[in-house]
C-alpha cells in the first residue's frame, strides 16, 4: 500500500467521523421538511464549502422554512431579512447614531451581524441594498462610517427569489449572481410527498421544532476536514475542462457557441472543486470521484452560463446546455 493510499484511508476515517453530525442535521430537517432532498443536500454542501446560496422557487415550497430549520439545527445566530422596495442599506448593515449628550456618533450594527442570514425575496430590494449585501458576502466585513467590522464566523447568506413575479422586482445583475456559490431550484413535491405534507401540516398547531445537533465550532472543524480531501490531478483537469467547455465549446466538438453568451468564470472552477469535496465529505469519503463533480455541477454552473437570444428562441435553458457539456466532456 502506497503512502498516498494510506493518507486517503486516514482522511476517509476522519471524514466519516466528522460528517456524522451533518447527516444527523439533515435527518432533523426532514422532521419538518418533506422531500426536497436536493435542496437540503445542496444546503449542506454550501454550509461545508463556506459558500452562499441562491434558492429559487415559486411561493409555498418551504424555502424560508428550510433555511430556518438549518439555522435552528446549528445552534447559531439567525436573522431573517424581508427584502422590500423601500429597504435601505442602513436597514441591513447598520448606521451611525448621533448622541446629543456628548456630541458623538456611535455605531449601531444592523441585522447582518449574525451567522445565518435569510435574504427573503432578494430580488424585491433595490440595487443599493443588493450591493450592500453582496459586498458583505464577498468581503465578509462591513464598513460603517470610517470603521470596518468583520462579520461573525460562520457567515452564510441564503437568499430566496420568486421566479414568477416580475412586477416590483429588481433582478440581480449577472455579476452579483456569480457571487453565489450555488443556485438551488426548488420544485413541487411529488404526489406522495404532498400527501405526507397534508397529514403532517394540516393542523392549527405549530410545526415540530428542530433540536440543535451541532455548534458553530463543529462547522469550522468540518471545513478543515473538507480541505484535506484528496482530489486527483485528472479530476482537477476534468473540472477545468467542464468550465472551459462553457466558454469555448468548439474545442470539445460541441456546436454550442451560438447559444452561449458568457461561460463560467474562474470562480466557477473554484466553487466546483470545493462543492465536489463537500459532496465526497457527505458521502463519508476522503477522495473526490468524477461522480461528485457531476452531482454538483448543475447547481454550481446553472447561474453562470448566460445564453444568447438564439438559445432563448430555441427554448434552450442553461440546464440544457450544461447537461450537453456533462454528457460530452470525457470523464477520467
C-alpha positions in Angstrom: 0.0 0.0 0.0 1.5 3.4 -1.1 1.8 6.4 1.1 -0.9 8.2 -0.9 -3.3 5.3 -0.3 -2.6 5.3 3.4 -3.2 9.1 3.6 -6.5 8.7 1.7 -7.5 5.9 4.1 -6.7 8.1 7.1 -8.6 11.1 5.7 -11.6 8.8 5.0 -11.7 7.7 8.6 -11.6 11.4 9.8 -14.3 12.3 7.2 -16.6 9.5 8.3 -16.4 10.7 11.9 -16.7 14.5 11.1 -19.6 14.0 8.6 -21.9 12.2 11.0 -23.3 15.4 12.6 -24.2 16.7 9.2 -26.2 13.5 8.3 -27.9 13.9 11.7 -28.7 17.6 10.9 -30.3 16.6 7.6 -32.4 14.0 9.4 -33.5 16.7 11.9 -34.5 19.0 9.0 -36.6 16.2 7.5 -38.7 16.2 10.6 -40.2 19.5 9.2 -39.3 19.5 5.5 -41.0 16.7 3.5 -38.9 15.6 0.5 -36.8 18.3 -1.1 -33.7 16.1 -0.8 -31.8 18.0 -3.4 -32.4 21.3 -1.6 -31.3 20.0 1.8 -28.3 18.3 0.3 -27.3 21.5 -1.5 -27.6 23.5 1.7 -25.3 21.0 3.4 -22.7 21.5 0.6 -22.9 25.3 0.8 -22.5 25.1 4.6 -19.4 22.9 4.3 -17.9 24.9 1.5 -18.4 28.3 3.1 -20.5 29.3 0.1 -23.6 31.5 -0.1 -26.7 30.1 -1.8 -29.5 31.4 -4.0 -32.7 29.4 -3.7 -35.3 29.9 -6.4 -38.8 28.5 -6.4 -42.5 29.5 -6.6 -44.2 30.5 -3.3 -45.2 27.9 -0.8 -42.4 25.3 -1.3 -40.8 25.7 2.1 -37.8 27.7 1.0 -37.9 30.0 4.1 -38.8 27.1 6.4 -35.8 25.1 5.2 -33.4 28.0 5.9 -34.9 28.5 9.4 -34.5 24.7 10.1 -30.9 24.8 9.1 -30.2 27.7 11.5 -32.0 26.0 14.3 -30.1 22.8 13.8 -26.7 24.6 14.0 -27.5 26.4 17.3 -26.2 29.7 15.9 -27.3 33.2 15.2 -30.1 33.6 12.6 -31.6 36.7 11.1 -34.4 36.8 8.5 -34.4 39.9 6.4 -37.6 40.5 4.3 -36.4 42.5 1.3 -38.8 45.2 0.1 -38.6 48.0 -2.4 -38.3 50.6 0.4 -35.4 48.9 2.2 -32.3 51.0 2.8 -28.6 49.8 3.1 -28.6 51.1 6.7 -31.5 48.8 7.5 -29.2 45.9 6.6 -25.7 46.8 7.7 -26.4 49.4 10.4 -25.6 53.1 10.7 -24.1 55.9 12.8 -26.4 57.3 15.5 -25.8 60.8 16.9 -25.6 61.0 20.7 -26.7 64.6 21.7 -25.3 64.2 25.3 -21.7 64.2 24.3 -21.9 65.1 20.5 -20.5 61.8 19.4 -21.6 59.3 16.7 -21.9 55.7 17.8 -22.2 52.7 15.6 -25.5 50.8 15.6 -24.9 47.4 13.9 -27.5 46.1 11.6 -29.1 42.6 11.4 -26.4 41.4 9.0 -24.1 40.8 12.0 -25.3 37.3 12.6 -24.3 33.8 11.4 -27.1 32.6 9.1 -28.8 35.3 7.1 -32.0 34.6 5.2 -32.4 37.3 2.5 -36.0 36.6 1.7 -37.1 37.7 -1.8 -33.8 39.4 -2.5 -35.0 40.5 -6.0 -37.6 42.8 -4.3 -34.9 45.1 -2.9 -33.3 47.9 -5.0 -29.8 47.7 -6.3 -28.2 49.7 -3.4 -29.4 47.2 -0.9 -28.4 44.2 -3.0 -25.0 45.7 -3.4 -24.6 46.2 0.3 -25.5 42.6 1.0 -23.3 41.2 -1.8 -20.3 43.3 -0.7 -20.6 41.8 2.8 -20.9 38.3 1.2 -17.7 38.8 -0.8 -15.5 40.6 1.8 -17.1 39.2 4.9 -16.8 42.6 6.5 -18.9 45.8 6.7 -17.8 49.4 6.7 -19.9 51.8 8.7 -18.6 55.4 8.7 -14.9 55.2 9.0 -14.8 51.8 10.8 -14.7 48.3 9.3 -16.2 45.4 11.2 -15.6 41.8 10.5 -18.7 39.6 10.3 -19.0 36.6 12.7 -18.0 33.1 11.7 -19.6 31.1 10.3 -21.3 33.7 8.0 -23.7 32.3 5.4 -26.3 34.1 3.2 -29.2 32.1 1.8 -31.2 34.3 -0.5 -34.6 33.3 -1.9 -36.2 34.6 -5.0 -39.5 34.1 -6.7 -39.3 33.3 -10.5 -42.9 34.1 -11.4 -43.4 37.6 -10.2 -41.8 40.4 -12.3 -43.8 43.5 -11.1 -42.0 45.3 -8.3 -38.8 43.2 -8.6 -35.2 44.2 -9.3 -33.5 41.2 -10.9 -29.9 40.6 -9.7 -27.2 41.6 -12.2 -25.2 38.6 -13.5 -22.0 39.9 -11.8 -23.8 39.8 -8.5 -25.4 36.4 -9.1 -21.9 35.0 -9.7 -21.1 35.6 -6.1 -23.5 32.9 -5.0 -21.7 29.6 -4.9 -24.8 27.5 -5.6 -28.2 28.2 -7.2 -30.7 25.7 -5.9 -34.0 25.2 -7.7 -37.0 24.1 -5.5 -39.6 22.1 -7.4 -43.1 21.0 -6.5 -43.3 17.9 -4.3 -44.4 14.6 -5.7 -48.0 13.4 -5.2 -46.9 11.0 -2.4 -44.8 13.7 -0.7 -47.7 16.2 -0.9 -50.0 13.7 0.9 -47.4 13.4 3.7 -47.4 17.2 3.9 -51.1 17.2 4.2 -51.1 14.7 7.0 -48.3 16.5 8.8 -49.1 20.1 8.3 -52.9 20.4 8.2 -53.2 21.5 11.8 -53.5 24.7 13.7 -50.6 23.7 15.9 -47.1 24.9 15.3 -44.6 22.8 13.4 -42.4 20.3 15.1 -39.3 22.0 16.4 -35.7 21.2 15.4 -33.2 20.2 18.0 -29.7 21.7 17.7 -27.3 19.0 16.7 -24.0 20.9 16.4 -22.2 24.0 17.5 -20.6 26.6 15.1 -17.1 25.2 16.1 -18.1 21.8 14.6 -18.6 23.6 11.2 -15.1 25.1 11.3 -13.7 21.7 12.1 -15.6 20.0 9.3 -14.5 22.6 6.8 -10.9 22.0 7.7 -11.5 18.3 7.1 -13.1 19.1 3.7 -9.9 20.9 2.7 -7.9 17.7 3.4 -10.0 15.6 1.0 -7.9 14.2 -1.8 -8.6 15.2 -5.4 -6.6 13.6 -8.2 -4.9 15.6 -10.9 -7.1 14.0 -13.6 -10.2 15.2 -11.8 -8.8 18.7 -11.4 -8.3 18.7 -15.2 -11.9 17.4 -15.7 -13.2 20.3 -13.6 -11.2 22.8 -15.7 -12.4 21.1 -18.9 -16.1 21.4 -17.8 -15.8 25.1 -17.1 -13.7 25.8 -20.1 -16.3 24.0 -22.3 -18.9 26.6 -21.2 -16.6 29.3 -22.7 -15.2 27.6 -25.8 -17.5 24.6 -26.6 -16.0 24.3 -30.1 -12.7 22.9 -28.6 -14.7 19.9 -27.3 -16.6 19.2 -30.5 -19.8 20.9 -29.3 -21.8 23.2 -31.6 -23.0 25.5 -28.7 -21.0 28.7 -29.4 -24.1 30.5 -30.9 -26.2 29.6 -27.8 -23.7 30.7 -25.1 -23.1 34.4 -24.4 -20.8 34.0 -21.4 -19.5 30.9 -19.8 -18.4 30.2 -16.2 -15.8 32.4 -14.5 -12.7 31.1 -12.7 -14.9 31.4 -9.6 -17.0 28.6 -11.1 -13.9 26.4 -11.2 -13.0 27.1 -7.6 -16.6 26.5 -6.4 -17.0 23.3 -8.4 -13.9 21.9 -6.7 -15.0 22.9 -3.2 -18.5 21.6 -3.8 -17.2 18.3 -5.1 -15.1 17.9 -2.0 -18.1 18.7 0.2 -20.1 16.1 -1.7 -17.5 13.5 -1.1 -17.4 14.5 2.6 -21.2 14.0 3.0 -20.7 10.6 1.4 -18.1 9.7 4.0 -15.2 9.5 1.5 -11.7 11.0 1.7 -11.4 11.4 -2.0 -13.3 13.1 -4.9 -14.7 10.9 -7.7 -15.9 12.1 -11.1 -19.5 11.5 -10.0 -19.0 14.0 -7.2 -18.2 16.6 -9.8 -21.3 15.6 -11.9 -23.5 15.7 -8.9 -22.8 19.3 -8.0 -22.0 20.8 -11.5 -25.6 21.8 -12.3 -26.0 23.8 -9.0 -22.6 25.5 -9.4 -23.0 26.4 -13.1 -26.6 27.0 -13.9 -26.5 30.7 -12.9 -23.1 31.2 -14.5 -23.8 30.1 -18.1 -25.6 33.0 -19.8 -27.4 32.3 -23.0 -27.9 34.3 -26.2 -31.2 35.3 -27.8 -30.7 32.4 -30.2 -30.8 30.0 -27.3 -34.0 31.6 -25.9 -35.6 31.4 -29.4 -34.8 27.7 -29.5 -36.3 27.4 -25.9 -33.0 26.2 -24.5 -32.1 26.7 -20.9 -28.7 26.9 -19.2 -29.5 23.5 -17.6 -29.9 22.0 -21.1 -26.5 23.4 -22.2 -24.8 22.2 -19.0 -26.2 18.7 -19.4 -24.9 18.5 -23.0 -21.5 19.5 -21.8 -21.6 17.0 -18.9 -22.6 14.2 -21.4 -19.8 15.0 -23.9 -16.7 16.1 -22.0 -14.6 12.9 -21.4 -14.7 11.6 -17.8 -11.4 10.5 -16.3 
